[in-house]
Amino acid sequence: MASTMGRAAAFTALWRALVANREGPSIGTRLAALPRMVWQTLMGRYDGGARVLMILGGALYVVSPIDLLPEALLLLPGLLDDAFIIAWLAGAILSETERFLKWEDARVPRVVIDGDVA
């Protein structure tokens, strides 16, 4: 059930990013946040460990020469499984980096100094 909800959230984030009118962080901001997200996860500060592992596993699956449904034998299904993983990866990266950026923003202390501006 949780993995189904995770997939739905990933595809929802992908769809929103594709049809949105530039609301939320830009793609560049999200991609720049990936190394920080992985580092904060490895340090145990960010709670996205399972999701980050799934994203890394999906990326490895796509670039790996070993394939569950090889394109050489099963042309269309072989391409479709890779396309599904790539679409899921895009949505998962978008949704998880948005969640990470909100978490990161909440950690930054806000300092307000009372006084007049001359």
C-alpha positions in Angstrom: 0.0 0.0 0.0 2.8 2.4 0.9 4.7 1.8 -2.3 1.5 2.4 -4.3 1.0 5.7 -2.5 4.7 6.5 -3.2 4.3 5.8 -6.9 1.1 8.0 -7.0 2.9 10.8 -5.3 5.8 10.6 -7.7 3.6 10.6 -10.8 1.5 13.4 -9.3 4.7 15.5 -8.8 5.9 14.7 -12.3 2.5 15.7 -13.8 2.4 19.0 -11.7 5.9 19.9 -12.8 5.0 19.3 -16.5 1.8 21.3 -16.5 2.5 23.8 -13.8 3.0 27.5 -14.5 6.4 27.7 -12.7 5.2 27.3 -9.2 7.6 25.8 -6.6 11.4 25.4 -7.0 12.9 25.3 -10.4 14.2 22.0 -11.9 17.8 23.4 -11.6 17.2 24.2 -7.9 15.8 20.7 -7.3 18.7 19.0 -9.2 21.3 21.1 -7.2 19.6 19.9 -4.0 20.2 16.2 -4.9 23.8 16.0 -3.6 22.8 17.8 -0.4 19.8 15.5 0.1 21.9 12.4 -0.3 24.6 13.8 2.1 22.0 14.8 4.7 20.4 11.4 4.4 23.8 9.6 4.8 24.6 11.8 7.9 21.2 10.7 9.4 19.8 14.2 9.5 17.2 13.8 6.8 14.6 11.1 7.0 14.4 10.2 3.3 16.6 7.2 3.5 14.3 4.6 2.0 13.1 7.0 -0.8 16.7 8.0 -1.6 17.7 4.3 -1.8 14.8 3.6 -4.2 15.8 6.6 -6.4 19.4 5.4 -6.5 18.2 1.8 -7.2 16.0 3.0 -10.0 18.8 5.0 -11.6 21.1 2.0 -11.4 18.5 -0.2 -13.0 18.2 2.2 -15.9 21.9 2.5 -16.6 22.7 -1.2 -15.8 23.3 -3.5 -18.8 21.3 -6.2 -16.8 17.6 -5.7 -17.5 14.5 -7.5 -16.2 12.9 -7.3 -19.7 15.8 -7.0 -22.2 15.1 -4.9 -25.3 17.0 -7.3 -27.5 14.5 -10.1 -26.9 11.3 -8.2 -26.0 11.5 -4.9 -27.9 8.3 -3.0 -26.8 8.0 -4.5 -23.3 11.7 -4.0 -22.8 11.5 -0.3 -23.7 8.3 0.2 -21.6 9.8 -1.1 -18.4 12.7 1.4 -18.8 10.3 4.2 -19.7 8.2 3.4 -16.6 11.2 3.5 -14.3 12.5 6.7 -15.9 9.0 8.4 -15.5 8.9 7.1 -11.9 12.4 8.4 -11.2 11.6 11.9 -12.6 8.5 12.1 -10.4 10.2 10.7 -7.3 13.1 13.1 -7.7 10.7 16.0 -8.1 8.6 15.1 -5.1 11.5 14.2 -2.8 13.6 17.2 -3.6 10.6 19.5 -3.0 10.1 17.8 0.4 13.9 18.1 1.1 14.0 21.8 0.2 11.0 22.5 2.5 12.8 20.5 5.3 16.1 22.4 4.6 14.3 25.8 4.6 12.6 25.0 7.9 16.0 24.3 9.5 17.5 27.7 8.6 17.1 30.0 11.6 15.3 33.3 10.9 16.8 36.3 12.6 14.7 39.4 12.9 16.2 42.6 14.2 13.8 45.3 15.4 14.6 48.8 14.5 14.3 51.5 11.9 15.9 51.4 8.5 17.4 54.7 7.6 
